[in-house]
Amino acid sequence: MPDGMIRVYGVTRYPDCVRAKQVLAKHLVQYDWTDISNEEKARAYVEQVNRGNRSVPTIVFPDGSVLVEPSNAELEKKLANLK
């Protein structure tokens, strides 16, 4: 993953993941997408971050902060604070 890149863990057709990717695209934010249904290590990471749950999207920011299942408003607020 390139330094400074947002990483989004999710499931491709899951509505909340689609919505989060739409918000990122709207704000022209580049991100690295990982489908946890295809990658065991990614799934294990999401479960670790979410105390055993597979909560998606799980979004990891360059500063190390994490948003789990954020609303559009929460994600947009975080993006605004990154600028």
PDB file of N, CA, C and O in Angstrom:
ATOM      1  N   MET A   1       0.855  -1.179   0.000  1.00  0.00           N
ATOM      2  CA  MET A   1       0.000   0.000   0.000  1.00  0.00           C
ATOM      3  C   MET A   1       0.892   1.231   0.000  1.00  0.00           C
ATOM      4  O   MET A   1       1.813   1.332   0.811  1.00  0.00           O
ATOM      5  N   PRO A   2       0.630   2.153  -0.891  1.00  0.00           N
ATOM      6  CA  PRO A   2       1.430   3.382  -0.911  1.00  0.00           C
ATOM      7  C   PRO A   2       1.283   4.164   0.387  1.00  0.00           C
ATOM      8  O   PRO A   2       0.205   4.197   0.981  1.00  0.00           O
ATOM      9  N   ASP A   3       2.367   4.793   0.825  1.00  0.00           N
ATOM     10  CA  ASP A   3       2.322   5.615   2.040  1.00  0.00           C
ATOM     11  C   ASP A   3       1.271   6.704   1.885  1.00  0.00           C
ATOM     12  O   ASP A   3       1.112   7.279   0.809  1.00  0.00           O
ATOM     13  N   GLY A   4       0.564   6.978   2.959  1.00  0.00           N
ATOM     14  CA  GLY A   4      -0.426   8.041   2.932  1.00  0.00           C
ATOM     15  C   GLY A   4      -1.746   7.650   2.306  1.00  0.00           C
ATOM     16  O   GLY A   4      -2.614   8.502   2.117  1.00  0.00           O
ATOM     17  N   MET A   5      -1.918   6.377   1.979  1.00  0.00           N
ATOM     18  CA  MET A   5      -3.132   5.915   1.305  1.00  0.00           C
ATOM     19  C   MET A   5      -4.157   5.433   2.335  1.00  0.00           C
ATOM     20  O   MET A   5      -3.798   4.784   3.317  1.00  0.00           O
ATOM     21  N   ILE A   6      -5.398   5.745   2.112  1.00  0.00           N
ATOM     22  CA  ILE A   6      -6.492   5.227   2.918  1.00  0.00           C
ATOM     23  C   ILE A   6      -6.748   3.791   2.472  1.00  0.00           C
ATOM     24  O   ILE A   6      -6.741   3.496   1.277  1.00  0.00           O
ATOM     25  N   ARG A   7      -6.971   2.914   3.421  1.00  0.00           N
ATOM     26  CA  ARG A   7      -7.269   1.521   3.106  1.00  0.00           C
ATOM     27  C   ARG A   7      -8.703   1.228   3.538  1.00  0.00           C
ATOM     28  O   ARG A   7      -9.087   1.495   4.677  1.00  0.00           O
ATOM     29  N   VAL A   8      -9.487   0.678   2.616  1.00  0.00           N
ATOM     30  CA  VAL A   8     -10.880   0.330   2.887  1.00  0.00           C
ATOM     31  C   VAL A   8     -11.025  -1.183   2.813  1.00  0.00           C
ATOM     32  O   VAL A   8     -10.731  -1.801   1.790  1.00  0.00           O
ATOM     33  N   TYR A   9     -11.484  -1.767   3.912  1.00  0.00           N
ATOM     34  CA  TYR A   9     -11.760  -3.199   3.963  1.00  0.00           C
ATOM     35  C   TYR A   9     -13.269  -3.376   3.894  1.00  0.00           C
ATOM     36  O   TYR A   9     -14.017  -2.711   4.611  1.00  0.00           O
ATOM     37  N   GLY A  10     -13.706  -4.275   3.030  1.00  0.00           N
ATOM     38  CA  GLY A  10     -15.138  -4.477   2.913  1.00  0.00           C
ATOM     39  C   GLY A  10     -15.479  -5.678   2.070  1.00  0.00           C
ATOM     40  O   GLY A  10     -14.650  -6.557   1.835  1.00  0.00           O
ATOM     41  N   VAL A  11     -16.725  -5.698   1.616  1.00  0.00           N
ATOM     42  CA  VAL A  11     -17.233  -6.736   0.723  1.00  0.00           C
ATOM     43  C   VAL A  11     -17.825  -5.999  -0.474  1.00  0.00           C
ATOM     44  O   VAL A  11     -18.617  -5.071  -0.312  1.00  0.00           O
ATOM     45  N   THR A  12     -17.439  -6.415  -1.664  1.00  0.00           N
ATOM     46  CA  THR A  12     -17.706  -5.663  -2.887  1.00  0.00           C
ATOM     47  C   THR A  12     -19.139  -5.174  -3.035  1.00  0.00           C
ATOM     48  O   THR A  12     -19.345  -3.993  -3.312  1.00  0.00           O
ATOM     49  N   ARG A  13     -20.113  -6.014  -2.865  1.00  0.00           N
ATOM     50  CA  ARG A  13     -21.497  -5.600  -3.142  1.00  0.00           C
ATOM     51  C   ARG A  13     -22.293  -5.237  -1.888  1.00  0.00           C
ATOM     52  O   ARG A  13     -23.506  -5.042  -1.958  1.00  0.00           O
ATOM     53  N   TYR A  14     -21.624  -5.147  -0.759  1.00  0.00           N
ATOM     54  CA  TYR A  14     -22.319  -4.794   0.473  1.00  0.00           C
ATOM     55  C   TYR A  14     -22.686  -3.307   0.405  1.00  0.00           C
ATOM     56  O   TYR A  14     -21.811  -2.474   0.168  1.00  0.00           O
ATOM     57  N   PRO A  15     -23.967  -2.958   0.607  1.00  0.00           N
ATOM     58  CA  PRO A  15     -24.422  -1.576   0.404  1.00  0.00           C
ATOM     59  C   PRO A  15     -23.624  -0.514   1.162  1.00  0.00           C
ATOM     60  O   PRO A  15     -23.341   0.545   0.602  1.00  0.00           O
ATOM     61  N   ASP A  16     -23.258  -0.765   2.410  1.00  0.00           N
ATOM     62  CA  ASP A  16     -22.497   0.233   3.166  1.00  0.00           C
ATOM     63  C   ASP A  16     -21.100   0.439   2.581  1.00  0.00           C
ATOM     64  O   ASP A  16     -20.550   1.537   2.654  1.00  0.00           O
ATOM     65  N   CYS A  17     -20.533  -0.607   2.006  1.00  0.00           N
ATOM     66  CA  CYS A  17     -19.212  -0.483   1.370  1.00  0.00           C
ATOM     67  C   CYS A  17     -19.325   0.315   0.079  1.00  0.00           C
ATOM     68  O   CYS A  17     -18.486   1.169  -0.204  1.00  0.00           O
ATOM     69  N   VAL A  18     -20.351   0.039  -0.692  1.00  0.00           N
ATOM     70  CA  VAL A  18     -20.585   0.789  -1.932  1.00  0.00           C
ATOM     71  C   VAL A  18     -20.767   2.266  -1.604  1.00  0.00           C
ATOM     72  O   VAL A  18     -20.199   3.128  -2.274  1.00  0.00           O
ATOM     73  N   ARG A  19     -21.551   2.556  -0.586  1.00  0.00           N
ATOM     74  CA  ARG A  19     -21.820   3.937  -0.180  1.00  0.00           C
ATOM     75  C   ARG A  19     -20.536   4.643   0.246  1.00  0.00           C
ATOM     76  O   ARG A  19     -20.296   5.784  -0.152  1.00  0.00           O
ATOM     77  N   ALA A  20     -19.708   3.974   1.051  1.00  0.00           N
ATOM     78  CA  ALA A  20     -18.454   4.579   1.511  1.00  0.00           C
ATOM     79  C   ALA A  20     -17.527   4.862   0.332  1.00  0.00           C
ATOM     80  O   ALA A  20     -16.883   5.910   0.286  1.00  0.00           O
ATOM     81  N   LYS A  21     -17.454   3.936  -0.619  1.00  0.00           N
ATOM     82  CA  LYS A  21     -16.611   4.160  -1.794  1.00  0.00           C
ATOM     83  C   LYS A  21     -17.145   5.312  -2.633  1.00  0.00           C
ATOM     84  O   LYS A  21     -16.365   6.042  -3.244  1.00  0.00           O
ATOM     85  N   GLN A  22     -18.454   5.485  -2.671  1.00  0.00           N
ATOM     86  CA  GLN A  22     -19.040   6.611  -3.403  1.00  0.00           C
ATOM     87  C   GLN A  22     -18.656   7.940  -2.754  1.00  0.00           C
ATOM     88  O   GLN A  22     -18.363   8.909  -3.456  1.00  0.00           O
ATOM     89  N   VAL A  23     -18.655   7.993  -1.429  1.00  0.00           N
ATOM     90  CA  VAL A  23     -18.257   9.214  -0.719  1.00  0.00           C
ATOM     91  C   VAL A  23     -16.792   9.532  -1.013  1.00  0.00           C
ATOM     92  O   VAL A  23     -16.444  10.682  -1.280  1.00  0.00           O
ATOM     93  N   LEU A  24     -15.941   8.518  -0.963  1.00  0.00           N
ATOM     94  CA  LEU A  24     -14.527   8.734  -1.258  1.00  0.00           C
ATOM     95  C   LEU A  24     -14.341   9.227  -2.693  1.00  0.00           C
ATOM     96  O   LEU A  24     -13.549  10.137  -2.940  1.00  0.00           O
ATOM     97  N   ALA A  25     -15.059   8.638  -3.626  1.00  0.00           N
ATOM     98  CA  ALA A  25     -14.958   9.050  -5.028  1.00  0.00           C
ATOM     99  C   ALA A  25     -15.467  10.477  -5.216  1.00  0.00           C
ATOM    100  O   ALA A  25     -14.880  11.252  -5.971  1.00  0.00           O
ATOM    101  N   LYS A  26     -16.541  10.819  -4.541  1.00  0.00           N
ATOM    102  CA  LYS A  26     -17.105  12.172  -4.634  1.00  0.00           C
ATOM    103  C   LYS A  26     -16.084  13.223  -4.231  1.00  0.00           C
ATOM    104  O   LYS A  26     -16.049  14.321  -4.786  1.00  0.00           O
ATOM    105  N   HIS A  27     -15.258  12.872  -3.261  1.00  0.00           N
ATOM    106  CA  HIS A  27     -14.240  13.801  -2.756  1.00  0.00           C
ATOM    107  C   HIS A  27     -12.876  13.590  -3.427  1.00  0.00           C
ATOM    108  O   HIS A  27     -11.864  14.148  -3.002  1.00  0.00           O
ATOM    109  N   LEU A  28     -12.876  12.770  -4.488  1.00  0.00           N
ATOM    110  CA  LEU A  28     -11.669  12.505  -5.270  1.00  0.00           C
ATOM    111  C   LEU A  28     -10.526  11.971  -4.418  1.00  0.00           C
ATOM    112  O   LEU A  28      -9.364  12.322  -4.621  1.00  0.00           O
ATOM    113  N   VAL A  29     -10.873  11.119  -3.465  1.00  0.00           N
ATOM    114  CA  VAL A  29      -9.894  10.537  -2.552  1.00  0.00           C
ATOM    115  C   VAL A  29      -9.455   9.179  -3.099  1.00  0.00           C
ATOM    116  O   VAL A  29     -10.282   8.309  -3.371  1.00  0.00           O
ATOM    117  N   GLN A  30      -8.158   9.015  -3.253  1.00  0.00           N
ATOM    118  CA  GLN A  30      -7.635   7.719  -3.656  1.00  0.00           C
ATOM    119  C   GLN A  30      -7.588   6.818  -2.425  1.00  0.00           C
ATOM    120  O   GLN A  30      -7.311   7.272  -1.315  1.00  0.00           O
ATOM    121  N   TYR A  31      -7.864   5.541  -2.643  1.00  0.00           N
ATOM    122  CA  TYR A  31      -7.855   4.589  -1.544  1.00  0.00           C
ATOM    123  C   TYR A  31      -7.496   3.215  -2.082  1.00  0.00           C
ATOM    124  O   TYR A  31      -7.597   2.951  -3.280  1.00  0.00           O
ATOM    125  N   ASP A  32      -7.081   2.358  -1.185  1.00  0.00           N
ATOM    126  CA  ASP A  32      -6.776   0.985  -1.513  1.00  0.00           C
ATOM    127  C   ASP A  32      -7.932   0.132  -1.020  1.00  0.00           C
ATOM    128  O   ASP A  32      -8.272   0.180   0.162  1.00  0.00           O
ATOM    129  N   TRP A  33      -8.536  -0.641  -1.896  1.00  0.00           N
ATOM    130  CA  TRP A  33      -9.701  -1.464  -1.572  1.00  0.00           C
ATOM    131  C   TRP A  33      -9.269  -2.909  -1.369  1.00  0.00           C
ATOM    132  O   TRP A  33      -8.513  -3.457  -2.171  1.00  0.00           O
ATOM    133  N   THR A  34      -9.748  -3.518  -0.303  1.00  0.00           N
ATOM    134  CA  THR A  34      -9.495  -4.928  -0.045  1.00  0.00           C
ATOM    135  C   THR A  34     -10.815  -5.608   0.277  1.00  0.00           C
ATOM    136  O   THR A  34     -11.497  -5.245   1.236  1.00  0.00           O
ATOM    137  N   ASP A  35     -11.169  -6.597  -0.533  1.00  0.00           N
ATOM    138  CA  ASP A  35     -12.394  -7.375  -0.308  1.00  0.00           C
ATOM    139  C   ASP A  35     -12.061  -8.500   0.667  1.00  0.00           C
ATOM    140  O   ASP A  35     -11.299  -9.408   0.334  1.00  0.00           O
ATOM    141  N   ILE A  36     -12.626  -8.442   1.866  1.00  0.00           N
ATOM    142  CA  ILE A  36     -12.281  -9.412   2.900  1.00  0.00           C
ATOM    143  C   ILE A  36     -12.840 -10.803   2.604  1.00  0.00           C
ATOM    144  O   ILE A  36     -12.418 -11.780   3.221  1.00  0.00           O
ATOM    145  N   SER A  37     -13.773 -10.901   1.678  1.00  0.00           N
ATOM    146  CA  SER A  37     -14.293 -12.228   1.344  1.00  0.00           C
ATOM    147  C   SER A  37     -13.285 -13.019   0.516  1.00  0.00           C
ATOM    148  O   SER A  37     -13.407 -14.237   0.386  1.00  0.00           O
ATOM    149  N   ASN A  38     -12.289 -12.329  -0.046  1.00  0.00           N
ATOM    150  CA  ASN A  38     -11.283 -12.984  -0.883  1.00  0.00           C
ATOM    151  C   ASN A  38      -9.921 -13.107  -0.216  1.00  0.00           C
ATOM    152  O   ASN A  38      -9.049 -13.811  -0.724  1.00  0.00           O
ATOM    153  N   GLU A  39      -9.723 -12.437   0.908  1.00  0.00           N
ATOM    154  CA  GLU A  39      -8.393 -12.412   1.519  1.00  0.00           C
ATOM    155  C   GLU A  39      -8.477 -12.721   3.011  1.00  0.00           C
ATOM    156  O   GLU A  39      -9.006 -11.941   3.802  1.00  0.00           O
ATOM    157  N   GLU A  40      -7.944 -13.868   3.362  1.00  0.00           N
ATOM    158  CA  GLU A  40      -8.025 -14.343   4.746  1.00  0.00           C
ATOM    159  C   GLU A  40      -7.314 -13.408   5.726  1.00  0.00           C
ATOM    160  O   GLU A  40      -7.834 -13.145   6.810  1.00  0.00           O
ATOM    161  N   LYS A  41      -6.132 -12.902   5.359  1.00  0.00           N
ATOM    162  CA  LYS A  41      -5.388 -12.005   6.258  1.00  0.00           C
ATOM    163  C   LYS A  41      -6.160 -10.713   6.494  1.00  0.00           C
ATOM    164  O   LYS A  41      -6.171 -10.190   7.609  1.00  0.00           O
ATOM    165  N   ALA A  42      -6.797 -10.203   5.463  1.00  0.00           N
ATOM    166  CA  ALA A  42      -7.591  -8.979   5.597  1.00  0.00           C
ATOM    167  C   ALA A  42      -8.804  -9.229   6.487  1.00  0.00           C
ATOM    168  O   ALA A  42      -9.146  -8.395   7.325  1.00  0.00           O
ATOM    169  N   ARG A  43      -9.447 -10.369   6.305  1.00  0.00           N
ATOM    170  CA  ARG A  43     -10.609 -10.718   7.134  1.00  0.00           C
ATOM    171  C   ARG A  43     -10.190 -10.819   8.597  1.00  0.00           C
ATOM    172  O   ARG A  43     -10.897 -10.334   9.480  1.00  0.00           O
ATOM    173  N   ALA A  44      -9.040 -11.448   8.858  1.00  0.00           N
ATOM    174  CA  ALA A  44      -8.532 -11.584  10.227  1.00  0.00           C
ATOM    175  C   ALA A  44      -8.227 -10.208  10.823  1.00  0.00           C
ATOM    176  O   ALA A  44      -8.489  -9.971  12.002  1.00  0.00           O
ATOM    177  N   TYR A  45      -7.671  -9.298  10.008  1.00  0.00           N
ATOM    178  CA  TYR A  45      -7.379  -7.950  10.491  1.00  0.00           C
ATOM    179  C   TYR A  45      -8.669  -7.227  10.877  1.00  0.00           C
ATOM    180  O   TYR A  45      -8.735  -6.600  11.934  1.00  0.00           O
ATOM    181  N   VAL A  46      -9.686  -7.311  10.031  1.00  0.00           N
ATOM    182  CA  VAL A  46     -10.970  -6.656  10.324  1.00  0.00           C
ATOM    183  C   VAL A  46     -11.563  -7.232  11.616  1.00  0.00           C
ATOM    184  O   VAL A  46     -12.080  -6.486  12.448  1.00  0.00           O
ATOM    185  N   GLU A  47     -11.490  -8.536  11.778  1.00  0.00           N
ATOM    186  CA  GLU A  47     -12.008  -9.158  13.004  1.00  0.00           C
ATOM    187  C   GLU A  47     -11.216  -8.692  14.229  1.00  0.00           C
ATOM    188  O   GLU A  47     -11.795  -8.481  15.294  1.00  0.00           O
ATOM    189  N   GLN A  48      -9.913  -8.533  14.085  1.00  0.00           N
ATOM    190  CA  GLN A  48      -9.082  -8.062  15.196  1.00  0.00           C
ATOM    191  C   GLN A  48      -9.464  -6.635  15.579  1.00  0.00           C
ATOM    192  O   GLN A  48      -9.651  -6.339  16.759  1.00  0.00           O
ATOM    193  N   VAL A  49      -9.581  -5.759  14.599  1.00  0.00           N
ATOM    194  CA  VAL A  49      -9.918  -4.355  14.850  1.00  0.00           C
ATOM    195  C   VAL A  49     -11.304  -4.226  15.471  1.00  0.00           C
ATOM    196  O   VAL A  49     -11.546  -3.338  16.289  1.00  0.00           O
ATOM    197  N   ASN A  50     -12.205  -5.111  15.079  1.00  0.00           N
ATOM    198  CA  ASN A  50     -13.602  -5.020  15.497  1.00  0.00           C
ATOM    199  C   ASN A  50     -13.994  -6.060  16.557  1.00  0.00           C
ATOM    200  O   ASN A  50     -15.155  -6.456  16.662  1.00  0.00           O
ATOM    201  N   ARG A  51     -13.005  -6.486  17.329  1.00  0.00           N
ATOM    202  CA  ARG A  51     -13.238  -7.398  18.464  1.00  0.00           C
ATOM    203  C   ARG A  51     -14.023  -8.640  18.073  1.00  0.00           C
ATOM    204  O   ARG A  51     -14.999  -9.009  18.726  1.00  0.00           O
ATOM    205  N   GLY A  52     -13.578  -9.277  16.994  1.00  0.00           N
ATOM    206  CA  GLY A  52     -14.187 -10.532  16.562  1.00  0.00           C
ATOM    207  C   GLY A  52     -15.286 -10.386  15.533  1.00  0.00           C
ATOM    208  O   GLY A  52     -15.730 -11.384  14.965  1.00  0.00           O
ATOM    209  N   ASN A  53     -15.734  -9.175  15.279  1.00  0.00           N
ATOM    210  CA  ASN A  53     -16.801  -8.954  14.300  1.00  0.00           C
ATOM    211  C   ASN A  53     -16.221  -8.627  12.931  1.00  0.00           C
ATOM    212  O   ASN A  53     -15.130  -8.068  12.816  1.00  0.00           O
ATOM    213  N   ARG A  54     -16.965  -8.982  11.908  1.00  0.00           N
ATOM    214  CA  ARG A  54     -16.588  -8.632  10.529  1.00  0.00           C
ATOM    215  C   ARG A  54     -17.357  -7.393  10.102  1.00  0.00           C
ATOM    216  O   ARG A  54     -18.117  -7.429   9.134  1.00  0.00           O
ATOM    217  N   SER A  55     -17.166  -6.328  10.804  1.00  0.00           N
ATOM    218  CA  SER A  55     -17.885  -5.077  10.530  1.00  0.00           C
ATOM    219  C   SER A  55     -17.213  -4.361   9.363  1.00  0.00           C
ATOM    220  O   SER A  55     -16.021  -4.057   9.396  1.00  0.00           O
ATOM    221  N   VAL A  56     -18.012  -4.104   8.334  1.00  0.00           N
ATOM    222  CA  VAL A  56     -17.500  -3.417   7.147  1.00  0.00           C
ATOM    223  C   VAL A  56     -18.470  -2.350   6.703  1.00  0.00           C
ATOM    224  O   VAL A  56     -19.678  -2.485   6.894  1.00  0.00           O
ATOM    225  N   PRO A  57     -17.950  -1.281   6.108  1.00  0.00           N
ATOM    226  CA  PRO A  57     -16.545  -1.078   5.837  1.00  0.00           C
ATOM    227  C   PRO A  57     -15.762  -0.705   7.090  1.00  0.00           C
ATOM    228  O   PRO A  57     -16.264  -0.032   7.990  1.00  0.00           O
ATOM    229  N   THR A  58     -14.532  -1.159   7.114  1.00  0.00           N
ATOM    230  CA  THR A  58     -13.556  -0.733   8.101  1.00  0.00           C
ATOM    231  C   THR A  58     -12.540   0.094   7.319  1.00  0.00           C
ATOM    232  O   THR A  58     -11.890  -0.415   6.406  1.00  0.00           O
ATOM    233  N   ILE A  59     -12.406   1.353   7.675  1.00  0.00           N
ATOM    234  CA  ILE A  59     -11.567   2.278   6.913  1.00  0.00           C
ATOM    235  C   ILE A  59     -10.407   2.734   7.793  1.00  0.00           C
ATOM    236  O   ILE A  59     -10.606   3.286   8.874  1.00  0.00           O
ATOM    237  N   VAL A  60      -9.191   2.491   7.304  1.00  0.00           N
ATOM    238  CA  VAL A  60      -7.977   2.822   8.046  1.00  0.00           C
ATOM    239  C   VAL A  60      -7.313   4.013   7.357  1.00  0.00           C
ATOM    240  O   VAL A  60      -7.079   3.994   6.149  1.00  0.00           O
ATOM    241  N   PHE A  61      -7.019   5.030   8.131  1.00  0.00           N
ATOM    242  CA  PHE A  61      -6.444   6.269   7.614  1.00  0.00           C
ATOM    243  C   PHE A  61      -4.939   6.301   7.854  1.00  0.00           C
ATOM    244  O   PHE A  61      -4.429   5.600   8.727  1.00  0.00           O
ATOM    245  N   PRO A  62      -4.231   7.115   7.077  1.00  0.00           N
ATOM    246  CA  PRO A  62      -2.761   7.184   7.215  1.00  0.00           C
ATOM    247  C   PRO A  62      -2.282   7.522   8.620  1.00  0.00           C
ATOM    248  O   PRO A  62      -1.176   7.139   9.003  1.00  0.00           O
ATOM    249  N   ASP A  63      -3.097   8.232   9.392  1.00  0.00           N
ATOM    250  CA  ASP A  63      -2.696   8.589  10.763  1.00  0.00           C
ATOM    251  C   ASP A  63      -2.929   7.454  11.757  1.00  0.00           C
ATOM    252  O   ASP A  63      -2.658   7.599  12.949  1.00  0.00           O
ATOM    253  N   GLY A  64      -3.440   6.309  11.254  1.00  0.00           N
ATOM    254  CA  GLY A  64      -3.686   5.152  12.112  1.00  0.00           C
ATOM    255  C   GLY A  64      -5.086   5.078  12.674  1.00  0.00           C
ATOM    256  O   GLY A  64      -5.459   4.073  13.280  1.00  0.00           O
ATOM    257  N   SER A  65      -5.872   6.131  12.484  1.00  0.00           N
ATOM    258  CA  SER A  65      -7.247   6.107  12.976  1.00  0.00           C
ATOM    259  C   SER A  65      -8.098   5.202  12.096  1.00  0.00           C
ATOM    260  O   SER A  65      -7.769   4.939  10.940  1.00  0.00           O
ATOM    261  N   VAL A  66      -9.206   4.730  12.674  1.00  0.00           N
ATOM    262  CA  VAL A  66     -10.081   3.775  11.992  1.00  0.00           C
ATOM    263  C   VAL A  66     -11.528   4.217  12.160  1.00  0.00           C
ATOM    264  O   VAL A  66     -11.951   4.605  13.249  1.00  0.00           O
ATOM    265  N   LEU A  67     -12.275   4.153  11.071  1.00  0.00           N
ATOM    266  CA  LEU A  67     -13.732   4.321  11.125  1.00  0.00           C
ATOM    267  C   LEU A  67     -14.359   3.003  10.723  1.00  0.00           C
ATOM    268  O   LEU A  67     -13.951   2.377   9.745  1.00  0.00           O
ATOM    269  N   VAL A  68     -15.361   2.587  11.494  1.00  0.00           N
ATOM    270  CA  VAL A  68     -16.062   1.343  11.215  1.00  0.00           C
ATOM    271  C   VAL A  68     -17.521   1.665  10.944  1.00  0.00           C
ATOM    272  O   VAL A  68     -18.199   2.287  11.762  1.00  0.00           O
ATOM    273  N   GLU A  69     -17.989   1.234   9.788  1.00  0.00           N
ATOM    274  CA  GLU A  69     -19.364   1.477   9.359  1.00  0.00           C
ATOM    275  C   GLU A  69     -19.758   2.946   9.530  1.00  0.00           C
ATOM    276  O   GLU A  69     -20.809   3.237  10.100  1.00  0.00           O
ATOM    277  N   PRO A  70     -18.930   3.871   9.043  1.00  0.00           N
ATOM    278  CA  PRO A  70     -19.257   5.285   9.257  1.00  0.00           C
ATOM    279  C   PRO A  70     -20.437   5.736   8.403  1.00  0.00           C
ATOM    280  O   PRO A  70     -20.672   5.219   7.311  1.00  0.00           O
ATOM    281  N   SER A  71     -21.167   6.705   8.925  1.00  0.00           N
ATOM    282  CA  SER A  71     -22.200   7.357   8.120  1.00  0.00           C
ATOM    283  C   SER A  71     -21.483   8.243   7.106  1.00  0.00           C
ATOM    284  O   SER A  71     -20.283   8.490   7.226  1.00  0.00           O
ATOM    285  N   ASN A  72     -22.221   8.718   6.112  1.00  0.00           N
ATOM    286  CA  ASN A  72     -21.630   9.652   5.149  1.00  0.00           C
ATOM    287  C   ASN A  72     -21.074  10.877   5.867  1.00  0.00           C
ATOM    288  O   ASN A  72     -19.973  11.333   5.559  1.00  0.00           O
ATOM    289  N   ALA A  73     -21.825  11.403   6.811  1.00  0.00           N
ATOM    290  CA  ALA A  73     -21.397  12.607   7.539  1.00  0.00           C
ATOM    291  C   ALA A  73     -20.110  12.347   8.317  1.00  0.00           C
ATOM    292  O   ALA A  73     -19.210  13.187   8.310  1.00  0.00           O
ATOM    293  N   GLU A  74     -20.007  11.209   8.981  1.00  0.00           N
ATOM    294  CA  GLU A  74     -18.794  10.882   9.742  1.00  0.00           C
ATOM    295  C   GLU A  74     -17.581  10.770   8.812  1.00  0.00           C
ATOM    296  O   GLU A  74     -16.503  11.275   9.125  1.00  0.00           O
ATOM    297  N   LEU A  75     -17.766  10.108   7.676  1.00  0.00           N
ATOM    298  CA  LEU A  75     -16.677   9.933   6.735  1.00  0.00           C
ATOM    299  C   LEU A  75     -16.273  11.269   6.122  1.00  0.00           C
ATOM    300  O   LEU A  75     -15.083  11.555   5.988  1.00  0.00           O
ATOM    301  N   GLU A  76     -17.242  12.078   5.753  1.00  0.00           N
ATOM    302  CA  GLU A  76     -16.928  13.395   5.176  1.00  0.00           C
ATOM    303  C   GLU A  76     -16.222  14.296   6.189  1.00  0.00           C
ATOM    304  O   GLU A  76     -15.325  15.053   5.818  1.00  0.00           O
ATOM    305  N   LYS A  77     -16.611  14.223   7.448  1.00  0.00           N
ATOM    306  CA  LYS A  77     -15.944  15.015   8.491  1.00  0.00           C
ATOM    307  C   LYS A  77     -14.486  14.584   8.632  1.00  0.00           C
ATOM    308  O   LYS A  77     -13.595  15.424   8.751  1.00  0.00           O
ATOM    309  N   LYS A  78     -14.250  13.289   8.618  1.00  0.00           N
ATOM    310  CA  LYS A  78     -12.883  12.769   8.722  1.00  0.00           C
ATOM    311  C   LYS A  78     -12.063  13.220   7.514  1.00  0.00           C
ATOM    312  O   LYS A  78     -10.917  13.643   7.666  1.00  0.00           O
ATOM    313  N   LEU A  79     -12.639  13.132   6.326  1.00  0.00           N
ATOM    314  CA  LEU A  79     -11.925  13.554   5.118  1.00  0.00           C
ATOM    315  C   LEU A  79     -11.583  15.033   5.170  1.00  0.00           C
ATOM    316  O   LEU A  79     -10.495  15.433   4.754  1.00  0.00           O
ATOM    317  N   ALA A  80     -12.496  15.848   5.675  1.00  0.00           N
ATOM    318  CA  ALA A  80     -12.244  17.285   5.796  1.00  0.00           C
ATOM    319  C   ALA A  80     -11.091  17.564   6.744  1.00  0.00           C
ATOM    320  O   ALA A  80     -10.323  18.502   6.533  1.00  0.00           O
ATOM    321  N   ASN A  81     -10.969  16.756   7.784  1.00  0.00           N
ATOM    322  CA  ASN A  81      -9.893  16.957   8.761  1.00  0.00           C
ATOM    323  C   ASN A  81      -8.542  16.489   8.245  1.00  0.00           C
ATOM    324  O   ASN A  81      -7.512  16.832   8.825  1.00  0.00           O
ATOM    325  N   LEU A  82      -8.524  15.715   7.168  1.00  0.00           N
ATOM    326  CA  LEU A  82      -7.267  15.238   6.593  1.00  0.00           C
ATOM    327  C   LEU A  82      -6.607  16.300   5.734  1.00  0.00           C
ATOM    328  O   LEU A  82      -5.402  16.242   5.490  1.00  0.00           O
ATOM    329  N   LYS A  83      -7.384  17.267   5.275  1.00  0.00           N
ATOM    330  CA  LYS A  83      -6.860  18.282   4.347  1.00  0.00           C
ATOM    331  C   LYS A  83      -6.066  19.345   5.052  1.00  0.00           C
ATOM    332  O   LYS A  83      -5.561  20.266   4.410  1.00  0.00           O
TER     333      LYS A  83
END
